[in-house]
Amino acid sequence: MIALPRLYAIIDAAAFLKHEELITFATELIFGGCTVLQYRNKNGSARVMLEQARELRRLSRAGAPAPHLRLIMNDRADLALAAEFDGVHVGQDDLPPSSVRRIIGPDRWLGFSTHDPQQVEEGDQTSADYIAIGPVFSTSSKDNPVPVVGLEGVRRARQLTGKPLVAIGGITRANAASVIEAGADSVAVISDLLREPRKSAEEFFRVLR
């Protein structure tokens, strides 16, 4: 059973115009106390994704104050291996967890996104290390978002799996505590970290103690 931090930070490449901005953002998150960073790039080429991922890997090894930092690749198991990431997160339209596990082996983390009770139950039977449930609240980070599950969806997911549970979708410093109280082990955040990422991360950790 893996131990997830309360804050699961997501770096969405679409939020940055320049490569340097993305790396600066990641650096600030690390100094803000983040120990898990997911790299997400829905529109970039494999070449660009690998370049950015390798830079994040180098950053994590450059002496920043996060000796146990884990980097998670969104969707792409092949790029996770190429960039020496610590895990992969896949969704309902990606390779199934069983196939991803065969690619990445037993030691890397594997996360699986779900959006309803049936998917949670199915995910619980896989080799995924943790289950993500969402969107909890309305979010602008998805082009075609599925219906929100609300806090009740988090509570239901908690009843259906003993795996660590990550809640995602519209989570902010104002509502994060309620999501943890509903049963999530961790909250995944994109938008509410973009402004002053180091300060924002520190405030999340204070809220989620």
C-alpha positions as CSV (number, residue, x, y, z in Angstrom):
1,M,0.0,0.0,0.0
2,I,1.5,3.3,-1.1
3,A,1.4,6.4,1.1
4,L,0.1,9.5,-0.8
5,P,0.7,13.0,0.3
6,R,-2.4,15.2,1.0
7,L,-1.6,17.3,-2.0
8,Y,-1.1,15.7,-5.4
9,A,0.1,18.5,-7.7
10,I,-0.5,18.3,-11.4
11,I,1.6,20.2,-13.9
12,D,-0.5,20.8,-17.0
13,A,1.8,21.8,-19.9
14,A,-1.2,23.7,-21.5
15,A,-0.9,26.4,-18.8
16,F,2.5,27.5,-19.9
17,L,3.7,29.3,-23.0
18,K,7.3,28.5,-22.5
19,H,9.3,25.5,-21.4
20,E,11.1,27.6,-18.8
21,E,7.9,28.6,-17.2
22,L,6.9,25.0,-16.6
23,I,10.2,24.2,-15.0
24,T,10.0,27.3,-12.8
25,F,6.5,26.3,-11.7
26,A,7.6,22.8,-10.8
27,T,10.6,24.2,-8.9
28,E,8.2,26.4,-6.8
29,L,5.9,23.4,-6.1
30,I,8.9,21.4,-4.8
31,F,10.0,24.2,-2.6
32,G,6.4,24.5,-1.4
33,G,6.6,20.9,-0.1
34,C,5.1,18.9,-2.9
35,T,6.5,15.3,-3.0
36,V,4.3,14.0,-5.9
37,L,4.1,15.8,-9.2
38,Q,2.1,14.6,-12.2
39,Y,3.2,15.8,-15.6
40,R,0.3,16.2,-18.0
41,N,0.5,17.2,-21.6
42,K,-2.5,16.4,-23.8
43,N,-1.5,18.3,-26.9
44,G,2.3,18.1,-27.1
45,S,4.3,15.8,-29.4
46,A,6.1,12.8,-27.9
47,R,9.4,14.6,-28.5
48,V,8.3,17.7,-26.6
49,M,6.8,15.6,-23.8
50,L,10.0,13.6,-23.4
51,E,12.1,16.7,-23.4
52,Q,10.0,18.3,-20.6
53,A,9.8,15.1,-18.7
54,R,13.5,14.6,-18.7
55,E,14.0,18.2,-17.5
56,L,11.7,17.5,-14.6
57,R,13.6,14.4,-13.8
58,R,16.9,16.4,-13.8
59,L,15.3,19.0,-11.6
60,S,14.3,16.4,-9.1
61,R,17.9,15.2,-8.9
62,A,19.4,18.6,-8.6
63,G,19.4,18.9,-4.8
64,A,15.9,20.5,-4.3
65,P,14.5,19.8,-0.9
66,A,12.4,16.8,-1.9
67,P,14.5,13.7,-1.5
68,H,11.5,11.4,-2.0
69,L,9.9,13.3,-4.9
70,R,7.9,11.1,-7.2
71,L,7.2,12.1,-10.8
72,I,4.1,10.6,-12.4
73,M,3.5,10.6,-16.2
74,N,-0.1,11.1,-17.4
75,D,-1.3,8.6,-20.0
76,R,2.1,7.5,-21.5
77,A,3.7,4.5,-20.0
78,D,6.4,4.5,-22.7
79,L,7.5,8.0,-21.9
80,A,7.4,7.3,-18.2
81,L,10.1,4.6,-18.8
82,A,12.1,6.8,-21.2
83,A,12.2,9.7,-18.7
84,E,12.7,7.4,-15.7
85,F,9.6,8.6,-14.0
86,D,8.3,6.9,-10.9
87,G,4.8,6.1,-12.1
88,V,2.0,6.4,-14.6
89,H,-1.6,7.7,-14.3
90,V,-4.1,6.4,-16.9
91,G,-7.7,7.2,-17.6
92,Q,-10.7,5.3,-18.9
93,D,-9.7,5.8,-22.6
94,D,-6.1,4.8,-22.1
95,L,-4.4,1.4,-21.9
96,P,-6.0,-0.7,-19.2
97,P,-4.1,-0.9,-15.9
98,S,-3.3,-4.6,-16.5
99,S,-1.4,-3.7,-19.7
100,V,0.3,-0.7,-18.2
101,R,1.5,-2.8,-15.3
102,R,3.1,-5.2,-17.7
103,I,5.0,-2.3,-19.3
104,I,6.1,-0.4,-16.2
105,G,6.7,-3.4,-13.9
106,P,5.8,-4.0,-10.3
107,D,7.7,-1.1,-8.6
108,R,6.4,2.0,-10.3
109,W,3.2,3.6,-9.1
110,L,0.1,3.2,-11.2
111,G,-3.0,5.4,-10.9
112,F,-6.4,4.9,-12.5
113,S,-9.1,7.5,-13.1
114,T,-12.7,6.7,-12.3
115,H,-15.9,8.7,-12.6
116,D,-18.7,6.5,-11.1
117,P,-19.2,3.7,-8.7
118,Q,-18.9,0.9,-11.3
119,Q,-15.5,2.2,-12.5
120,V,-14.3,2.5,-8.9
121,E,-15.2,-1.2,-8.3
122,E,-13.5,-2.2,-11.5
123,G,-10.4,-0.2,-10.6
124,D,-10.3,-1.8,-7.2
125,Q,-9.8,-5.2,-8.9
126,T,-6.8,-4.1,-10.9
127,S,-3.2,-3.7,-10.0
128,A,-3.5,0.1,-9.7
129,D,-1.8,1.5,-6.6
130,Y,-4.4,4.2,-6.2
131,I,-7.8,5.2,-7.6
132,A,-8.7,8.8,-8.6
133,I,-12.3,9.9,-8.4
134,G,-13.8,12.9,-10.0
135,P,-14.6,15.5,-11.0
136,V,-15.6,16.3,-7.5
137,F,-16.6,19.9,-8.5
138,S,-16.9,21.6,-11.8
139,T,-13.6,22.2,-13.6
140,S,-12.2,23.9,-16.6
141,S,-9.2,21.6,-17.1
142,K,-11.1,19.1,-19.2
143,D,-12.4,19.8,-22.7
144,N,-15.3,17.4,-22.4
145,P,-15.8,17.0,-18.7
146,V,-17.9,14.1,-17.3
147,P,-20.7,14.9,-14.8
148,V,-19.4,16.0,-11.3
149,V,-19.6,13.4,-8.6
150,G,-19.7,15.8,-5.6
151,L,-18.7,15.0,-2.1
152,E,-21.2,12.1,-2.1
153,G,-19.3,10.6,-5.0
154,V,-16.1,10.7,-2.9
155,R,-17.9,9.1,0.0
156,R,-19.3,6.3,-2.2
157,A,-15.8,5.7,-3.7
158,R,-14.3,5.4,-0.3
159,Q,-16.8,2.7,0.5
160,L,-16.0,0.7,-2.6
161,T,-12.2,0.6,-2.4
162,G,-9.5,0.1,0.1
163,K,-6.9,1.5,-2.2
164,P,-5.6,5.1,-1.6
165,L,-8.1,7.5,-3.0
166,V,-7.2,10.7,-4.9
167,A,-10.0,13.2,-5.5
168,I,-9.7,15.6,-8.5
169,G,-11.7,18.3,-10.2
170,G,-12.3,21.9,-9.1
171,I,-10.6,21.4,-5.8
172,T,-9.3,24.6,-4.1
173,R,-7.9,25.7,-0.8
174,A,-11.4,26.7,0.2
175,N,-13.0,23.2,-0.3
176,A,-10.1,20.8,0.0
177,A,-10.7,20.0,3.7
178,S,-14.2,18.9,2.9
179,V,-12.9,16.5,0.3
180,I,-10.6,14.9,2.7
181,E,-13.4,14.7,5.3
182,A,-15.5,12.9,2.7
183,G,-12.9,10.1,2.5
184,A,-10.2,11.1,0.1
185,D,-6.6,10.4,1.1
186,S,-5.2,13.1,-1.3
187,V,-6.5,16.0,-3.5
188,A,-5.2,16.5,-7.0
189,V,-4.9,20.2,-7.9
190,I,-4.2,22.1,-11.1
191,S,-5.7,25.5,-11.3
192,D,-5.4,26.6,-7.7
193,L,-1.7,26.2,-7.8
194,L,-1.0,28.3,-10.8
195,R,-0.7,31.7,-9.1
196,E,2.2,31.8,-6.6
197,P,2.7,28.0,-6.6
198,R,5.1,27.8,-3.7
199,K,2.8,29.9,-1.4
200,S,-0.3,28.1,-2.7
201,A,1.2,24.6,-2.0
202,E,2.2,25.7,1.5
203,E,-1.3,26.9,2.1
204,F,-2.8,23.6,0.9
205,F,-0.6,21.7,3.3
206,R,-1.7,24.0,6.2
207,V,-5.4,23.5,5.3
208,L,-5.0,19.7,5.0
209,R,-3.1,19.0,8.2
